[in-house]
Structures are given as C-alpha cells and as structure tokens.
Amino acid sequence: MPMTFRRLLKSSALFSMTVLLGLAQLCVAQNTSENESWTASSQQEAPNGRVNPTRTSETHTVVDGRIIDQTLVETLGPDGQYVLYSDTEKESAHVNDTTVRNIERSFGRDPDGERTLIQERQEESRSLPGRRTESGSRDFRS
C-alpha cells in the first residue's frame, strides 16, 4: 500500500471515530449580511459520558441600529429531554456619537414556563478627547 493511501485511510478512520464518539460539533449558521440577523446552534457531548450534554442556540439581530444577541443553553435532564439551563440577552445601542449603552439581561422561567427577568446590568461607555474612555454601570435584580 502506498504511504499516502495509508495516511488517508488512517485520517478517515480517525475522523469517523471522532464523529461516532460525539466529539464533532454540529454548527448550523445562517448569515445573510454583516449588518443583518443570523442564528447558530451547537451541541456538545463527551465521549465518556462524564459531562452532561448541552445544546446552545445563539441569535444575532440588528434592529434600528441596536444589536441584540440572545444565547440559550439547554442541558439534558434526568428524563432524557433537554431543559433550559441559561437564557441571556445582550443589547448594544449607540446613544449618540460618543456614547454606547450596553444592557445584559438574564432570564429564568416562572411556574407556567414563561420567560421572566432575573437580572439586568446596564453600562454606558463614553469616548472622551485624547482616546480616553469613561464608563459606568448599574445592576438590577428581581
């Protein structure tokens, strides 16, 4: 057997094993333009089963100059169904030419399964003369 064929066969076998053992990460992304919305999802699993599998879904949306990034992380529950682990939303908006407001929100679920705000963090950054930056933040919890 030629050496390159063996290498190719070995590489193909290693790749197949990686996929079969669950190390391969599934990532589906849709990107129509740099300034528009996109979504991506991934799933992580450990081949030895010591780490609980997770699924992550990310959404990037641009609306009227505001950028909103939402991340949902689900983990495998005891019944074999995926359950919500975390739900975060980050929003960034230009207030004016020198000021950017960033808001990060963490959500939970109420007894009816409805999304409810748990914590909100707001930060404003201002560009000052001389390439200096000034920022301040506030935390809100419910």
C-alpha positions as CSV (number, residue, x, y, z in Angstrom):
1,M,0.0,0.0,0.0
2,P,1.4,3.4,-0.9
3,M,2.1,5.7,2.2
4,T,-0.4,8.4,1.1
5,F,-3.2,5.9,0.9
6,R,-2.5,4.6,4.4
7,R,-2.4,8.2,5.7
8,L,-5.7,8.9,4.0
9,L,-7.2,5.7,5.4
10,K,-5.9,6.5,8.9
11,S,-7.2,10.1,8.7
12,S,-10.6,8.9,7.5
13,A,-10.8,6.3,10.3
14,L,-9.9,8.9,13.0
15,F,-12.4,11.3,11.6
16,S,-15.2,8.7,11.6
17,M,-14.3,7.7,15.2
18,T,-14.5,11.3,16.3
19,V,-17.9,11.7,14.8
20,L,-19.1,8.4,16.2
21,L,-17.9,9.3,19.7
22,G,-19.7,12.6,19.7
23,L,-16.8,14.9,19.7
24,A,-17.9,16.5,16.5
25,Q,-19.7,19.7,17.0
26,L,-22.7,20.4,14.9
27,C,-22.9,24.1,14.0
28,V,-25.5,25.4,11.6
29,A,-25.2,29.1,10.8
30,Q,-27.1,31.4,8.6
31,N,-25.5,34.7,7.7
32,T,-27.1,36.9,5.1
33,S,-25.1,40.0,5.6
34,E,-22.8,41.6,8.2
35,N,-25.5,44.0,9.3
36,E,-28.4,41.6,9.4
37,S,-29.6,38.8,11.6
38,W,-28.2,35.3,11.9
39,T,-28.7,32.2,14.1
40,A,-26.4,29.4,15.1
41,S,-26.7,26.3,17.1
42,S,-24.3,23.7,18.5
43,Q,-24.3,20.6,20.6
44,Q,-21.5,19.3,22.9
45,E,-21.2,15.8,24.2
46,A,-18.3,14.0,25.9
47,P,-17.4,10.5,24.6
48,N,-17.1,9.0,28.1
49,G,-20.4,10.4,29.3
50,R,-18.9,12.1,32.3
51,V,-20.1,15.6,31.2
52,N,-23.8,16.3,30.7
53,P,-24.5,17.1,27.0
54,T,-25.5,20.7,26.2
55,R,-27.2,22.4,23.3
56,T,-26.6,26.1,22.6
57,S,-28.7,28.4,20.4
58,E,-27.5,31.9,19.5
59,T,-29.4,34.6,17.7
60,H,-27.9,37.9,16.5
61,T,-30.3,40.6,15.4
62,V,-29.8,44.2,14.2
63,V,-32.9,46.4,14.6
64,D,-32.7,50.2,14.1
65,G,-29.0,50.3,14.9
66,R,-29.4,48.2,18.0
67,I,-27.6,44.9,18.2
68,I,-29.3,42.2,20.2
69,D,-27.5,38.9,20.9
70,Q,-29.5,36.1,22.6
71,T,-28.0,32.9,23.9
72,L,-30.0,29.9,25.2
73,V,-28.2,26.9,26.8
74,E,-30.0,23.7,27.4
75,T,-28.8,20.6,29.3
76,L,-30.0,17.1,29.2
77,G,-32.5,16.5,32.0
78,P,-33.0,13.3,34.0
79,D,-35.9,12.2,31.8
80,G,-33.7,12.5,28.6
81,Q,-35.3,15.7,27.5
82,Y,-33.4,19.0,27.1
83,V,-34.2,21.6,29.7
84,L,-33.2,25.3,29.9
85,Y,-30.0,26.0,31.8
86,S,-29.5,29.7,30.9
87,D,-31.1,32.4,28.9
88,T,-29.2,35.7,28.3
89,E,-29.7,38.7,26.1
90,K,-27.1,41.4,25.3
91,E,-28.2,44.6,23.7
92,S,-25.9,47.3,22.4
93,A,-27.1,50.7,21.1
94,H,-25.4,54.0,20.2
95,V,-27.0,56.8,22.2
96,N,-25.0,59.4,20.3
97,D,-21.7,59.8,18.5
98,T,-19.7,59.3,21.7
99,T,-21.9,57.1,23.9
100,V,-22.7,53.4,23.7
101,R,-25.2,51.7,26.0
102,N,-24.8,48.0,26.7
103,I,-27.5,46.1,28.6
104,E,-27.2,42.4,29.6
105,R,-30.3,40.6,30.8
106,S,-30.6,37.2,32.5
107,F,-33.9,35.4,32.3
108,G,-35.5,32.4,34.1
109,R,-38.8,30.7,33.8
110,D,-41.9,31.2,36.1
111,P,-44.1,28.2,37.1
112,D,-46.0,28.5,33.9
113,G,-42.8,28.3,31.8
114,E,-43.0,32.0,30.8
115,R,-39.8,34.0,30.5
116,T,-39.1,36.3,33.4
117,L,-36.3,38.8,34.0
118,I,-34.0,37.8,36.9
119,Q,-31.2,40.4,36.5
120,E,-30.3,43.4,34.3
121,R,-26.9,45.1,34.0
122,Q,-26.6,48.4,32.2
123,E,-23.4,50.1,31.2
124,E,-22.7,53.3,29.3
125,S,-19.3,54.0,27.7
126,R,-18.3,57.5,26.5
127,S,-15.4,58.3,24.3
128,L,-13.6,61.3,25.6
129,P,-11.0,63.5,23.9
130,G,-7.5,62.0,23.8
131,R,-8.8,58.5,23.2
132,R,-9.9,58.0,26.8
133,T,-13.0,56.1,27.7
134,E,-15.3,56.6,30.7
135,S,-17.9,54.0,31.7
136,G,-20.4,53.4,34.5
137,S,-22.7,50.5,35.3
138,R,-25.8,49.7,37.3
139,D,-27.1,46.3,38.3
140,F,-30.8,45.4,38.8
141,R,-32.1,42.2,40.3
142,S,-35.6,40.9,40.7
